[in-house]
Each structure stands twice: as structure tokens, then as C-alpha cells.
Amino acid sequence: MEIVNSAVKQFREDKPINISRRLLIMFLWCGIPALVFLILFNFGFAIGWFALSILILGIKTANDESAEIEPYLDKVLK
């Protein structure tokens, strides 16, 4: 676990998280559809969509970043 954390720290030093970009993506993929579901259906459906879409977006983001972290993991292991 310590090796992975060290690799992620080195990755974040070179490529910090762009909070405004992440919030925009979350608003576009999670917030707008949830708002549409709220208007069309009900509150429970909108909350369910919002929670599920945030989970899926988190998994997708982690999957996309894992390929970029691999070179840093190789550096830490050497």
C-alpha cells in the first residue's frame, strides 16, 4: 500500500487534480440528468440516478488514471 501511495503522490505532483474540470464533468454527467429526472419523475429517482452516476464516474475516472500512474509505479519499484 505504501508503494502505491508513493506512486500516486509522485503522479499528483506532476499532474494535480483539476477541481473545476471535475466539477464541470460531474455537473454535466450527474447533475443535469438528475435534474431532468426530478422534473419528469420524482425526487427518489433523481437521487438514485445522481448516486449511481457519481459511482460510475468515479470508477471511470480511476480506471482512466490508473494507466497514467503505471510509469510512476515502475519508478517507485526500482
C-alpha positions in Angstrom: 0.0 0.0 0.0 2.9 2.3 0.8 4.4 1.8 -2.7 1.1 2.6 -4.4 0.6 5.7 -2.3 4.1 6.9 -3.1 3.4 6.4 -6.8 0.2 8.3 -6.6 1.9 11.2 -4.7 4.5 11.5 -7.5 1.8 11.4 -10.1 -0.2 14.2 -8.3 2.9 16.3 -8.1 3.3 16.2 -11.9 -0.4 16.3 -12.7 -2.5 17.9 -10.0 -6.3 17.4 -9.9 -8.2 20.0 -11.8 -11.1 20.6 -9.5 -13.0 22.9 -11.8 -12.8 20.4 -14.6 -14.0 17.5 -12.4 -16.9 19.6 -11.0 -18.0 20.5 -14.6 -17.9 16.9 -15.7 -19.9 15.9 -12.6 -22.4 18.6 -13.2 -22.8 17.6 -16.9 -23.0 13.8 -16.4 -24.7 13.6 -13.0 -26.4 16.9 -12.2 -28.2 17.7 -15.4 -29.7 14.2 -15.9 -30.7 14.1 -12.3 -32.5 17.5 -12.7 -34.3 16.2 -15.7 -35.4 13.1 -13.9 -36.5 15.2 -11.0 -38.8 17.2 -13.3 -40.1 14.2 -15.2 -40.4 11.6 -12.5 -39.8 12.2 -8.8 -37.2 13.0 -6.1 -36.3 9.4 -5.4 -35.5 8.6 -9.0 -33.3 11.7 -9.3 -31.4 10.9 -6.1 -30.9 7.3 -7.3 -29.6 8.5 -10.6 -27.3 11.0 -9.0 -25.7 8.5 -6.6 -25.3 5.8 -9.3 -23.8 8.2 -11.9 -21.3 9.5 -9.3 -20.3 6.0 -8.6 -19.9 5.1 -12.2 -18.0 8.4 -12.9 -15.6 7.7 -10.0 -14.9 4.2 -11.4 -14.3 5.6 -14.9 -12.0 8.3 -13.6 -10.0 5.9 -11.5 -9.7 3.5 -14.5 -8.5 6.3 -16.8 -5.9 7.5 -14.3 -4.6 4.0 -13.5 -2.9 3.8 -16.9 -1.2 7.1 -16.3 0.0 6.0 -12.8 1.7 2.8 -14.0 5.0 4.5 -15.1 5.2 6.2 -11.6 4.7 2.8 -10.0 7.6 1.4 -12.1 9.8 4.3 -10.8 8.9 3.5 -7.2 9.6 -0.2 -7.6 13.0 0.4 -9.0 
